[in-house]
């Protein structure tokens, strides 16, 4: 029973947080931030994945792309993605390309998981914000 109460408090706090970020002037702020994150991060992930298939990518260039992705993920609080990026960058620094490939796969998995969790929320939110006909 205590757990249910705590979960309700967490949900209320989360809603309060979203309400603070989103007001009448910008009711979809959080959704817009994550939409930009997903758009930009998808491009960066695809670049990294393609780069791993070519021999011409330098470690420095790969690290630069991962650094961009790290900044984007940190700014939206995508902690699981961020943790995988940090692990991958550490492996990359050691020159371990196979380990880097595995890290990129884990990074993608966490990214896809986050996206799969947030998209239904935004879809429901958007559906509920459409004015109902009387």
C-alpha positions in Angstrom: 0.0 0.0 0.0 2.9 2.4 0.9 4.4 1.7 -2.5 1.2 2.8 -4.3 1.1 6.0 -2.4 4.8 6.8 -3.2 4.1 6.0 -6.9 1.2 8.4 -6.8 3.4 11.1 -5.2 6.0 10.6 -7.9 3.4 10.9 -10.6 2.1 14.1 -9.1 5.6 15.5 -8.8 6.4 14.6 -12.4 3.2 16.3 -13.6 4.0 19.3 -11.5 7.5 19.5 -13.1 6.0 19.2 -16.6 3.4 21.9 -15.7 6.3 24.2 -14.7 8.1 23.7 -18.0 4.9 24.0 -20.1 2.6 27.0 -19.8 -0.2 28.5 -21.9 2.4 30.2 -24.2 4.3 27.0 -24.8 2.1 24.0 -23.8 4.2 21.4 -25.7 7.7 22.5 -24.5 8.8 19.1 -23.2 7.5 17.3 -26.2 9.3 19.8 -28.5 12.6 19.3 -26.6 12.4 15.5 -26.9 11.3 15.7 -30.5 14.5 17.7 -31.3 16.5 15.3 -29.2 15.2 12.3 -31.0 15.6 13.9 -34.4 19.2 15.0 -33.8 20.2 11.9 -31.9 18.9 9.6 -34.5 21.0 11.4 -37.1 24.1 11.1 -34.8 23.5 7.4 -34.0 23.1 6.6 -37.7 26.3 8.5 -38.4 28.2 6.5 -35.8 26.7 3.2 -37.0 27.7 4.0 -40.6 31.1 5.1 -39.5 31.7 1.8 -37.8 31.2 0.1 -41.1 33.9 2.1 -42.8 37.6 2.0 -42.2 38.1 5.7 -43.0 36.7 7.0 -39.7 39.2 8.3 -37.2 38.9 7.7 -33.5 38.9 11.5 -33.0 36.0 11.9 -35.4 34.1 9.1 -33.7 34.7 10.6 -30.3 33.5 14.0 -31.5 30.2 12.5 -32.7 29.8 10.6 -29.4 30.6 13.8 -27.5 27.7 15.6 -29.3 25.4 12.8 -28.5 26.6 12.9 -24.9 25.7 16.6 -24.6 22.3 16.1 -26.1 21.5 13.1 -23.9 22.7 14.9 -20.8 20.6 18.0 -21.6 17.3 16.0 -21.7 18.2 13.7 -18.8 18.6 10.5 -20.9 20.8 8.9 -18.2 20.9 5.3 -19.5 21.8 6.5 -22.9 24.4 8.8 -21.3 25.9 6.0 -19.3 26.3 3.9 -22.4 27.9 6.8 -24.3 30.4 7.2 -21.5 31.3 3.5 -21.5 31.6 3.5 -25.3 33.9 6.5 -25.2 36.2 4.8 -22.6 36.4 1.7 -24.8 37.1 3.9 -27.9 39.9 5.7 -26.1 41.6 2.4 -25.7 41.3 1.8 -29.5 39.1 -1.2 -29.0 36.9 -1.1 -32.1 35.0 -4.3 -31.4 34.2 -3.1 -27.9 33.2 0.3 -29.4 30.8 -1.5 -31.8 29.2 -3.4 -28.9 28.9 -0.1 -26.9 27.2 1.5 -29.8 24.7 -1.3 -30.0 24.0 -0.9 -26.2 23.7 2.8 -26.7 21.2 2.3 -29.5 19.2 -0.2 -27.4 18.9 2.3 -24.5 18.0 5.1 -26.9 15.3 3.0 -28.6 13.9 2.0 -25.2 13.7 5.7 -24.1 12.0 6.7 -27.3 9.5 3.8 -27.1 8.6 4.9 -23.6 8.1 8.5 -24.4 6.4 8.4 -27.7 3.1 6.9 -26.3 3.1 9.6 -23.6 3.4 12.4 -26.1 0.8 10.8 -28.3 -1.7 10.6 -25.4 -0.9 14.1 -24.4 -1.4 15.4 -27.9 -4.7 13.5 -28.2 -6.0 15.0 -25.0 -5.0 18.6 -26.0 -7.1 18.5 -29.1 -10.3 20.5 -28.4 -13.4 18.3 -28.2 -16.4 19.1 -30.4 -19.6 19.8 -28.5 
